[in-house]
Amino acid sequence: MRDYLRAALKEPLVHFLLAGLALFLFFAWRGDSVDPESRTITITEAQVERLAASWAQTWQRPPTQAEIDGLIRDHVKEEVYYREGMRLGLDQDDTIIRRRIRSKMEFLASSELENEEPGDATLQAMLDKNPQVYAADARTSFDQIYLAAQDEAAARTRATQMLAALGTGADWQKLGDAISLPRSPENVDRARIAADFGDDFAAALAGLKPGAWTGPVSSGFGLHLIRIRSVQASTKPKLADVRQRLENDWRAQTVKAREAKAYQALLDSYTIKIAKP
């Protein structure tokens, strides 16, 4: 019998049950009444549906009955630990929990936006106020001759010599050094140019005029001689073309404004006292 008890006491489940009993006795000794309702965990049909829907969204298929049972067991485990943690006051002075509650409060202030849609007049007003934000970027077609710049002075001397050769009709495609980037980018916007050659290169390219070879222009790879072939100017945006961007911006701006308004209303009900050093 004693061997049986000794073996049982080594079981983790027994340890867990004894810890639960100790907590129960501790609160009883403190005089805290144990609400029977707080010891009842009810899983509603709506909760099961939410668990199943969340699972299906993650795995792109409905859960089986065995998987639903597992979801319910995990939910019960979470609820048990949550309630016991609250009884122990583990939520007090916890930065992570405080930030999580703050996030939920901020979410509540903007959750009603889920079912709101801005009208065309609202979106058009946003577009008219900042057309440059939504305008399509200018697109450039150009040729580039790359010069590796281990020695920049030597590379610049080569560039001067190549410009002279190009002026006398030299075949530009036979000049320069090999590079993995395209020699003749076609209808690329500034963002694409910056991604391939660097921001400084893109800025310099924007100031060049179509026609003759010019340079050298520096990039993160070395030097380049450039010939602008064509530039398609930035176009005035139409509502239909940028509707999604406008809706996204309207939603972000409205959420921010409503959060600020809700916070100010709450803040006004408090008296703030800050100790002086």
Helices and strands as residue ranges (DSSP letters): H 2-9, H 12-30, G 36-39, H 45-59, H 65-87, H 95-110, G 111-115, H 120-129, H 131-134, E 139-148, H 152-167, G 172-174, E 188-189, H 190-197, H 199-206, E 213-218, E 222-232, H 239-267
